[in-house]
Amino acid sequence: ISGLGRDGRALAIAPKVLMRRFLGWRTRLESEREPARLGIGV
């Protein structure tokens, strides 16, 4: 049962980590593609 609880916790955390990683990756691509719009490198 302890193993099941550990897996359940991992399944609950994984989507949050993946979403945060995806948002960070997308933000980095957008900042590289349109630096002027985000005020970077001005």
C-alpha atoms as a printed R data frame, in Angstrom:
   type eleno elety resid chain resno      x      y       z
1  ATOM     1    CA   ILE     A     1  0.000  0.000   0.000
2  ATOM     2    CA   SER     A     2  2.911  2.326   0.726
3  ATOM     3    CA   GLY     A     3  4.185  1.647  -2.800
4  ATOM     4    CA   LEU     A     4  0.781  2.495  -4.243
5  ATOM     5    CA   GLY     A     5  0.723  5.762  -2.311
6  ATOM     6    CA   ARG     A     6  4.180  6.659  -3.588
7  ATOM     7    CA   ASP     A     7  3.118  5.995  -7.191
8  ATOM     8    CA   GLY     A     8 -0.056  8.018  -6.703
9  ATOM     9    CA   ARG     A     9  1.951 10.962  -5.392
10 ATOM    10    CA   ALA     A    10  4.322 10.715  -8.381
11 ATOM    11    CA   LEU     A    11  1.374 10.670 -10.784
12 ATOM    12    CA   ALA     A    12 -0.032 13.756  -9.075
13 ATOM    13    CA   ILE     A    13  3.271 15.666  -9.238
14 ATOM    14    CA   ALA     A    14  4.454 14.611 -12.705
15 ATOM    15    CA   PRO     A    15  1.847 16.601 -14.722
16 ATOM    16    CA   LYS     A    16  2.712 19.777 -12.775
17 ATOM    17    CA   VAL     A    17  6.428 19.332 -13.443
18 ATOM    18    CA   LEU     A    18  5.861 18.556 -17.117
19 ATOM    19    CA   MET     A    19  3.525 21.527 -17.530
20 ATOM    20    CA   ARG     A    20  6.002 23.882 -15.840
21 ATOM    21    CA   ARG     A    21  8.818 22.544 -18.031
22 ATOM    22    CA   PHE     A    22  6.686 22.935 -21.168
23 ATOM    23    CA   LEU     A    23  5.671 26.500 -20.277
24 ATOM    24    CA   GLY     A    24  9.298 27.434 -19.583
25 ATOM    25    CA   TRP     A    25 10.378 25.887 -22.893
26 ATOM    26    CA   ARG     A    26  7.634 27.698 -24.800
27 ATOM    27    CA   THR     A    27  8.446 31.007 -23.097
28 ATOM    28    CA   ARG     A    28 12.124 30.602 -23.996
29 ATOM    29    CA   LEU     A    29 11.266 29.946 -27.651
30 ATOM    30    CA   GLU     A    30  8.980 32.980 -27.777
31 ATOM    31    CA   SER     A    31 11.606 35.218 -26.151
32 ATOM    32    CA   GLU     A    32 14.213 34.080 -28.684
33 ATOM    33    CA   ARG     A    33 11.835 34.565 -31.590
34 ATOM    34    CA   GLU     A    34 10.420 37.953 -30.562
35 ATOM    35    CA   PRO     A    35 12.879 39.708 -28.199
36 ATOM    36    CA   ALA     A    36 11.584 43.206 -28.991
37 ATOM    37    CA   ARG     A    37  7.995 42.382 -28.043
38 ATOM    38    CA   LEU     A    38  9.042 41.135 -24.608
39 ATOM    39    CA   GLY     A    39 11.489 43.990 -24.050
40 ATOM    40    CA   ILE     A    40 14.528 41.688 -23.913
41 ATOM    41    CA   GLY     A    41 17.832 42.965 -25.290
42 ATOM    42    CA   VAL     A    42 16.638 46.573 -25.418
